[in-house]
Amino acid sequence: VAPPRSFAMLCARMMAECSTADEAVALLSAAPAVSPAFSVLIADAQGVLVHVEVGSFGVVVHRRCSKEEPGVVVAVNCYQSGQLRCFNREDAQLEHEANNNGVRLRRGRELGDGWRGRLSVRGLAEILSDHRSDDRDCASNPLIPFWGHSICNHGTCGRPCYDPRSPPWGTVSAEIMQPESRAFHYCYGWPCGASPMRGDQLLQDGSWGRFEPFVFPRYMVSAGEAGGDKKEAGVVQYTSVDGSLTPDGEAHRLYAVRQAGA
């Protein structure tokens, strides 16, 4: 039996070799197994969106949408496809009410259906900021205790400081991508704009509380040189780990879009 392929390696190949979602799906599907397991959302500038589930038990296309067959896709932290659902842990199944998979999936679909036919960056930002079910006791989550049940997730153990030996889990950032226009809307921290109530809510000291738009550059020009060399952009780092913008982040920030409130 062939060993699982590295998900990180496959992602690097997708970014370097694939120009459409279907090409990326073909690359993933050629792997007999992938490690670690992931739900993968792949979209391209032609309007194709594919939800692929990968893991040590194989690779399955769960759903494919396009301009001709539009739809809303919601991924959570378990398998949804009929071929792979049997490999979920029992307490991770969508029907298990104590975990947060089923409740977040249903809420995501409900909100997506409400925006059907008119979904925008603003609409996606509202979905990613939703707090339905945040009043549920997150200590009871059988997957990871103190991992909350809402989409914008403020998991906490109620401690005054963060303990890496027993951490809470929750949202640390959110992203919206528009492949057709090469736009990337990013929020460091919680997109809802709320302030942390406990000291153990990770990475919220520098939370932006809103999405900021950036552009994915095709090329980079050597800094400090008039008519500098132009090369393929490759990996561009927009922020530091504490949420500060890098020089590249400032250079590719879309001020006009942000001020217009798009």
Salt bridges, closest charged atoms under 4 A:
GLU17 OE2 - ARG13 NE 3.06
ASP22 OD2 - ARG64 NH2 2.83
GLU53 OE2 - HIS51 NE2 3.96
ASP91 OD2 - ARG89 NH2 2.87
GLU95 OE2 - ARG85 NH2 2.34
GLU97 OE1 - ARG106 NH2 3.57
GLU110 OE2 - ARG107 NH1 3.14
GLU110 OE1 - ARG132 NH1 3.90
ASP113 OD1 - ARG116 NH2 2.55
ASP130 OD1 - ARG107 NH2 2.86
ASP134 OD2 - HIS131 ND1 3.38
ASP163 OD1 - ARG165 NE 3.05
GLU212 OE2 - ARG210 NE 2.77
GLU212 OE2 - ARG253 NH2 3.48
GLU212 OE1 - ARG258 NE 3.07
GLU250 OE1 - ARG253 NH1 3.69
